[in-house]
Amino acid sequence: MFDEIIEIRKKLKLTNPLIHSITNPISINQCANAIIAVGAKPIMAEHPQEVADITKTAGALMLNLGNITDVRMQSMMISAESASKNNIPFVIDVVGIACSELRRNYAYKLLKKYKPCVIKGNYSEIKALYSSEYSSVGVDSDIYLDKESVSKIAYKLAKEYNTIILASGKVDIVTDGNKIIHINNGTQQLSCITGTGCMQGALCSCYISVCQNITSVVTACAVMGICGELSETEKGNGTFMVNLMDNLSVLLDENIQKYLSVEEFNIE
């Protein structure tokens, strides 16, 4: 898998695709800079009258339900339609659907009409997508959910939606309905600054622009997790954020080879 990850990273930097992101203002700056750092070009357009045109020129689309508004709900649906018509891969990050009926119903509606390349959410959000009766408090993951139970849920969702599921957490879980991959990279400090989950979604959209398979999503998780590990500091959250952006922009293949920690499970 290491060789595949290196090839995907190389291809992204060579092609330098445009990534159209409709995301929340809380993380928009971090997402744009993360996209630049790994070798792509961001555009964060969200006006309903322009998003269709911009999406059809992009290498990939990212939709993020954080801090939702009427305008972004309208624009994301238009962009998903444009992506579908023009064979543009897209990621949907179902932020907050475990605590918001509005977002959950909106996600169901969009997923009924359009097929994303990747559905991303934390453990709670992935469980909420699977079970309409489940809810949690706020947008953070439920600490009582374990990787074993979430892996099973993610696998079933991948089958149901015929797509790749990413359940982010202490251990990131990625499945395409054929196999499950656990990515063990990361650090607790990633949860101490806002927007790192959204940044991970942005990286997914970058890598799926050049490779629409499970390894592209594993690449995004591995890159984010390893850069988090390399950025650990005792100075505080501000220094960690700066370190993280620096490491995203200068990450070496040798560091990926040294720190990559993945486990693959085939489903029989």
C-alpha positions as a Markdown table, in Angstrom:
| # | Residue | x | y | z |
|---|---|---|---|---|
| 1 | Met | 0.0 | 0.0 | 0.0 |
| 2 | Phe | 2.9 | 2.4 | 0.6 |
| 3 | Asp | 3.9 | 2.4 | -3.1 |
| 4 | Glu | 0.3 | 3.2 | -4.0 |
| 5 | Ile | 0.1 | 6.1 | -1.6 |
| 6 | Ile | 3.4 | 7.5 | -2.9 |
| 7 | Glu | 2.1 | 7.2 | -6.5 |
| 8 | Ile | -1.2 | 9.0 | -5.6 |
| 9 | Arg | 0.7 | 11.8 | -3.9 |
| 10 | Lys | 3.0 | 12.2 | -6.8 |
| 11 | Lys | 0.1 | 12.3 | -9.3 |
| 12 | Leu | -1.7 | 15.0 | -7.4 |
| 13 | Lys | 1.3 | 17.3 | -7.4 |
| 14 | Leu | 1.9 | 16.7 | -11.1 |
| 15 | Thr | -1.7 | 17.4 | -12.1 |
| 16 | Asn | -2.4 | 20.2 | -9.6 |
| 17 | Pro | -6.2 | 19.9 | -9.9 |
| 18 | Leu | -8.8 | 22.5 | -8.9 |
| 19 | Ile | -10.8 | 21.4 | -5.8 |
| 20 | His | -14.1 | 23.0 | -5.3 |
| 21 | Ser | -15.0 | 23.1 | -1.6 |
| 22 | Ile | -18.3 | 24.2 | -0.1 |
| 23 | Thr | -17.5 | 24.2 | 3.5 |
| 24 | Asn | -18.2 | 26.1 | 6.7 |
| 25 | Pro | -16.6 | 29.5 | 7.6 |
| 26 | Ile | -15.1 | 28.0 | 10.8 |
| 27 | Ser | -12.7 | 25.8 | 8.8 |
| 28 | Ile | -12.6 | 27.4 | 5.3 |
| 29 | Asn | -9.2 | 28.9 | 5.7 |
| 30 | Gln | -7.6 | 25.7 | 7.1 |
| 31 | Cys | -9.2 | 23.6 | 4.3 |
| 32 | Ala | -8.0 | 26.0 | 1.5 |
| 33 | Asn | -4.5 | 26.0 | 2.9 |
| 34 | Ala | -4.5 | 22.2 | 3.4 |
| 35 | Ile | -5.5 | 21.8 | -0.3 |
| 36 | Ile | -2.6 | 24.0 | -1.4 |
| 37 | Ala | -0.2 | 22.3 | 0.9 |
| 38 | Val | -0.6 | 18.8 | -0.6 |
| 39 | Gly | -0.4 | 20.1 | -4.2 |
| 40 | Ala | -3.9 | 21.1 | -5.4 |
| 41 | Lys | -5.7 | 24.4 | -6.0 |
| 42 | Pro | -8.7 | 25.4 | -3.9 |
| 43 | Ile | -11.8 | 27.4 | -4.8 |
| 44 | Met | -14.4 | 27.9 | -2.1 |
| 45 | Ala | -17.4 | 29.3 | -4.1 |
| 46 | Glu | -20.8 | 28.9 | -2.7 |
| 47 | His | -23.2 | 31.2 | -4.5 |
| 48 | Pro | -26.0 | 29.2 | -6.0 |
| 49 | Gln | -25.8 | 30.9 | -9.3 |
| 50 | Glu | -22.1 | 30.0 | -9.9 |
| 51 | Val | -21.4 | 26.7 | -8.3 |
| 52 | Ala | -22.6 | 24.5 | -11.1 |
| 53 | Asp | -20.2 | 26.1 | -13.6 |
| 54 | Ile | -17.3 | 26.0 | -11.1 |
| 55 | Thr | -18.0 | 22.4 | -10.1 |
| 56 | Lys | -17.9 | 21.1 | -13.7 |
| 57 | Thr | -14.4 | 22.5 | -14.1 |
| 58 | Ala | -13.0 | 21.0 | -10.9 |
| 59 | Gly | -11.0 | 17.8 | -10.4 |
| 60 | Ala | -13.2 | 17.0 | -7.4 |
| 61 | Leu | -15.9 | 18.5 | -5.1 |
| 62 | Met | -16.1 | 18.6 | -1.3 |
| 63 | Leu | -19.4 | 19.2 | 0.5 |
| 64 | Asn | -19.3 | 19.9 | 4.2 |
| 65 | Leu | -22.5 | 20.2 | 6.3 |
| 66 | Gly | -20.8 | 22.1 | 9.2 |
| 67 | Asn | -22.5 | 25.4 | 10.3 |
| 68 | Ile | -25.2 | 24.8 | 7.7 |
| 69 | Thr | -27.1 | 27.7 | 6.0 |
| 70 | Asp | -30.0 | 27.9 | 3.5 |
| 71 | Val | -27.6 | 29.2 | 0.8 |
| 72 | Arg | -25.1 | 26.4 | 1.3 |
| 73 | Met | -27.8 | 23.8 | 1.4 |
| 74 | Gln | -29.0 | 25.0 | -2.0 |
| 75 | Ser | -25.5 | 25.3 | -3.4 |
| 76 | Met | -24.4 | 21.9 | -2.3 |
| 77 | Met | -27.4 | 20.2 | -4.0 |
| 78 | Ile | -26.7 | 22.2 | -7.2 |
| 79 | Ser | -23.0 | 21.2 | -7.1 |
| 80 | Ala | -23.8 | 17.6 | -6.4 |
| 81 | Glu | -26.0 | 17.6 | -9.5 |
| 82 | Ser | -23.3 | 19.2 | -11.6 |
| 83 | Ala | -20.7 | 16.8 | -10.3 |
| 84 | Ser | -22.9 | 13.8 | -11.2 |
| 85 | Lys | -23.7 | 15.2 | -14.7 |
| 86 | Asn | -20.0 | 15.8 | -15.4 |
| 87 | Asn | -18.5 | 12.7 | -13.8 |
| 88 | Ile | -16.7 | 14.8 | -11.1 |
| 89 | Pro | -15.9 | 12.7 | -8.0 |
| 90 | Phe | -17.2 | 14.3 | -4.8 |
| 91 | Val | -16.9 | 13.9 | -1.0 |
| 92 | Ile | -19.7 | 14.6 | 1.5 |
| 93 | Asp | -18.7 | 15.2 | 5.1 |
| 94 | Val | -21.9 | 14.7 | 7.1 |
| 95 | Val | -20.8 | 17.1 | 9.9 |
| 96 | Gly | -23.4 | 17.3 | 12.7 |
| 97 | Ile | -26.0 | 14.9 | 11.5 |
| 98 | Ala | -25.9 | 13.1 | 14.9 |
| 99 | Cys | -27.1 | 16.2 | 16.7 |
| 100 | Ser | -29.2 | 17.9 | 14.0 |
| 101 | Glu | -32.4 | 16.5 | 12.4 |
| 102 | Leu | -32.1 | 19.2 | 9.7 |
| 103 | Arg | -28.7 | 18.1 | 8.6 |
| 104 | Arg | -29.6 | 14.4 | 8.9 |
| 105 | Asn | -32.7 | 14.8 | 6.6 |
| 106 | Tyr | -30.7 | 16.9 | 4.2 |
| 107 | Ala | -28.0 | 14.2 | 4.0 |
| 108 | Tyr | -30.6 | 11.5 | 3.3 |
| 109 | Lys | -32.1 | 13.7 | 0.6 |
| 110 | Leu | -28.8 | 14.4 | -1.1 |
| 111 | Leu | -27.6 | 10.8 | -0.9 |
| 112 | Lys | -30.9 | 9.5 | -2.3 |
| 113 | Lys | -30.4 | 11.6 | -5.5 |
| 114 | Tyr | -26.6 | 11.6 | -6.0 |
| 115 | Lys | -23.7 | 9.2 | -5.4 |
| 116 | Pro | -20.6 | 10.6 | -3.7 |
| 117 | Cys | -17.2 | 8.9 | -4.1 |
| 118 | Val | -16.7 | 9.2 | -0.4 |
| 119 | Ile | -19.1 | 9.7 | 2.6 |
| 120 | Lys | -17.1 | 11.0 | 5.6 |
| 121 | Gly | -18.1 | 11.5 | 9.2 |
| 122 | Asn | -16.8 | 10.8 | 12.7 |
| 123 | Tyr | -17.9 | 7.7 | 14.5 |
| 124 | Ser | -21.1 | 9.3 | 15.8 |
| 125 | Glu | -22.0 | 10.8 | 12.4 |
| 126 | Ile | -21.5 | 7.5 | 10.6 |
| 127 | Lys | -23.7 | 5.7 | 13.2 |
| 128 | Ala | -26.4 | 8.4 | 12.8 |
| 129 | Leu | -26.4 | 7.9 | 9.0 |
| 130 | Tyr | -26.9 | 4.2 | 9.6 |
| 131 | Ser | -29.5 | 4.5 | 12.4 |
| 132 | Ser | -32.1 | 7.3 | 12.4 |
| 133 | Glu | -32.8 | 6.6 | 16.0 |
| 134 | Tyr | -29.3 | 7.4 | 17.1 |
| 135 | Ser | -28.3 | 10.9 | 18.3 |
| 136 | Ser | -25.4 | 12.5 | 20.2 |
| 137 | Val | -24.6 | 15.9 | 21.7 |
| 138 | Gly | -22.7 | 18.4 | 19.5 |
| 139 | Val | -20.4 | 17.6 | 16.6 |
| 140 | Asp | -17.8 | 15.6 | 18.4 |
| 141 | Ser | -17.6 | 11.8 | 18.3 |
| 142 | Asp | -19.2 | 9.7 | 21.0 |
| 143 | Ile | -16.3 | 8.4 | 23.2 |
| 144 | Tyr | -18.3 | 5.2 | 23.9 |
| 145 | Leu | -18.3 | 4.1 | 20.3 |
| 146 | Asp | -15.6 | 1.6 | 19.5 |
| 147 | Lys | -13.8 | 0.8 | 16.3 |
| 148 | Glu | -15.2 | -2.8 | 16.0 |
| 149 | Ser | -18.9 | -1.7 | 16.1 |
| 150 | Val | -18.3 | 1.3 | 13.8 |
| 151 | Ser | -16.3 | -0.9 | 11.4 |
| 152 | Lys | -19.4 | -3.1 | 11.0 |
| 153 | Ile | -21.7 | -0.1 | 10.5 |
| 154 | Ala | -19.4 | 1.5 | 8.0 |
| 155 | Tyr | -19.1 | -1.7 | 6.0 |
| 156 | Lys | -22.9 | -2.0 | 5.8 |
| 157 | Leu | -23.2 | 1.7 | 4.7 |
| 158 | Ala | -20.6 | 1.1 | 2.0 |
| 159 | Lys | -22.7 | -1.7 | 0.7 |
| 160 | Glu | -25.9 | 0.3 | 1.0 |
| 161 | Tyr | -24.6 | 3.4 | -0.8 |
| 162 | Asn | -22.1 | 1.6 | -3.1 |
| 163 | Thr | -19.4 | 4.0 | -2.1 |
| 164 | Ile | -16.4 | 4.5 | 0.2 |
| 165 | Ile | -17.1 | 5.2 | 3.9 |
| 166 | Leu | -14.6 | 7.0 | 6.1 |
| 167 | Ala | -15.3 | 7.0 | 9.8 |
| 168 | Ser | -12.8 | 9.3 | 11.5 |
| 169 | Gly | -11.7 | 8.8 | 15.0 |
| 170 | Lys | -8.7 | 7.8 | 17.1 |
| 171 | Val | -8.5 | 5.0 | 14.6 |
| 172 | Asp | -9.7 | 6.0 | 11.1 |
| 173 | Ile | -11.9 | 3.4 | 9.5 |
| 174 | Val | -12.1 | 3.2 | 5.7 |
| 175 | Thr | -14.2 | 0.6 | 3.8 |
| 176 | Asp | -15.5 | 0.2 | 0.2 |
| 177 | Gly | -17.8 | -2.7 | 1.1 |
| 178 | Asn | -15.1 | -5.3 | 0.1 |
| 179 | Lys | -12.4 | -4.7 | 2.7 |
| 180 | Ile | -11.9 | -2.6 | 5.9 |
| 181 | Ile | -8.8 | -0.6 | 6.5 |
| 182 | His | -7.8 | 0.8 | 9.9 |
| 183 | Ile | -5.4 | 3.7 | 9.9 |
| 184 | Asn | -3.8 | 4.1 | 13.3 |
| 185 | Asn | -1.9 | 7.3 | 12.7 |
| 186 | Gly | -2.7 | 10.5 | 14.5 |
| 187 | Thr | -2.5 | 12.3 | 17.8 |
| 188 | Gln | -4.9 | 13.6 | 20.5 |
| 189 | Gln | -3.7 | 17.2 | 19.6 |
| 190 | Leu | -5.6 | 17.0 | 16.4 |
| 191 | Ser | -8.8 | 17.2 | 18.4 |
| 192 | Cys | -7.6 | 20.3 | 20.3 |
| 193 | Ile | -7.9 | 22.7 | 17.3 |
| 194 | Thr | -11.0 | 23.3 | 15.2 |
| 195 | Gly | -11.2 | 22.2 | 11.6 |
| 196 | Thr | -8.9 | 19.2 | 11.4 |
| 197 | Gly | -11.8 | 16.9 | 10.5 |
| 198 | Cys | -12.8 | 19.3 | 7.8 |
| 199 | Met | -9.2 | 19.4 | 6.6 |
| 200 | Gln | -9.2 | 15.6 | 6.4 |
| 201 | Gly | -12.2 | 15.8 | 4.2 |
| 202 | Ala | -10.4 | 18.4 | 2.0 |
| 203 | Leu | -7.5 | 16.0 | 1.6 |
| 204 | Cys | -9.9 | 13.2 | 0.6 |
| 205 | Ser | -11.2 | 15.4 | -2.2 |
| 206 | Cys | -7.7 | 16.1 | -3.4 |
| 207 | Tyr | -6.7 | 12.5 | -3.6 |
| 208 | Ile | -9.9 | 11.2 | -5.1 |
| 209 | Ser | -9.4 | 13.7 | -7.9 |
| 210 | Val | -6.5 | 11.5 | -9.2 |
| 211 | Cys | -7.6 | 8.1 | -7.9 |
| 212 | Gln | -11.2 | 7.1 | -7.2 |
| 213 | Asn | -10.5 | 4.1 | -4.9 |
| 214 | Ile | -10.1 | 3.2 | -1.3 |
| 215 | Thr | -6.4 | 3.9 | -1.3 |
| 216 | Ser | -7.0 | 7.6 | -2.0 |
| 217 | Val | -9.0 | 7.9 | 1.2 |
| 218 | Val | -6.4 | 5.9 | 3.1 |
| 219 | Thr | -3.8 | 8.3 | 1.7 |
| 220 | Ala | -5.7 | 11.3 | 3.1 |
| 221 | Cys | -6.0 | 9.7 | 6.5 |
| 222 | Ala | -2.4 | 8.6 | 6.6 |
| 223 | Val | -1.1 | 12.0 | 5.5 |
| 224 | Met | -3.2 | 13.9 | 8.1 |
| 225 | Gly | -2.4 | 11.4 | 10.9 |
| 226 | Ile | 1.3 | 11.3 | 10.3 |
| 227 | Cys | 1.5 | 15.1 | 9.9 |
| 228 | Gly | -0.3 | 15.4 | 13.2 |
| 229 | Glu | 2.2 | 13.1 | 14.9 |
| 230 | Leu | 5.1 | 15.1 | 13.5 |
| 231 | Ser | 3.5 | 18.3 | 14.7 |
| 232 | Glu | 3.1 | 17.4 | 18.4 |
| 233 | Thr | 4.3 | 20.1 | 20.7 |
| 234 | Glu | 4.1 | 21.2 | 24.3 |
| 235 | Lys | 3.9 | 24.9 | 23.3 |
| 236 | Gly | 0.2 | 24.9 | 22.8 |
| 237 | Asn | -2.5 | 24.7 | 20.2 |
| 238 | Gly | -1.4 | 27.7 | 18.1 |
| 239 | Thr | 2.1 | 26.2 | 17.6 |
| 240 | Phe | 0.6 | 22.8 | 16.8 |
| 241 | Met | -1.6 | 24.4 | 14.1 |
| 242 | Val | 1.4 | 26.1 | 12.5 |
| 243 | Asn | 3.4 | 22.9 | 12.7 |
| 244 | Leu | 0.6 | 20.9 | 11.1 |
| 245 | Met | 0.3 | 23.2 | 8.1 |
| 246 | Asp | 4.1 | 23.2 | 7.7 |
| 247 | Asn | 4.3 | 19.4 | 7.8 |
| 248 | Leu | 1.4 | 19.0 | 5.3 |
| 249 | Ser | 3.4 | 21.1 | 2.9 |
| 250 | Val | 6.8 | 19.4 | 3.3 |
| 251 | Leu | 5.9 | 15.8 | 4.2 |
| 252 | Leu | 8.5 | 13.4 | 2.8 |
| 253 | Asp | 7.9 | 9.9 | 1.4 |
| 254 | Glu | 10.4 | 8.6 | 3.9 |
| 255 | Asn | 8.3 | 9.8 | 6.8 |
| 256 | Ile | 5.3 | 8.1 | 5.4 |
| 257 | Gln | 7.2 | 4.9 | 5.1 |
| 258 | Lys | 8.6 | 5.2 | 8.6 |
| 259 | Tyr | 5.3 | 6.1 | 10.4 |
| 260 | Leu | 2.6 | 4.5 | 8.3 |
| 261 | Ser | 0.4 | 2.3 | 10.5 |
| 262 | Val | -2.5 | 0.5 | 8.7 |
| 263 | Glu | -4.3 | -2.8 | 9.2 |
| 264 | Glu | -6.4 | -4.4 | 6.4 |
| 265 | Phe | -9.3 | -6.8 | 7.0 |
| 266 | Asn | -10.9 | -8.7 | 4.2 |
| 267 | Ile | -14.6 | -9.5 | 4.6 |
| 268 | Glu | -15.5 | -13.0 | 3.8 |
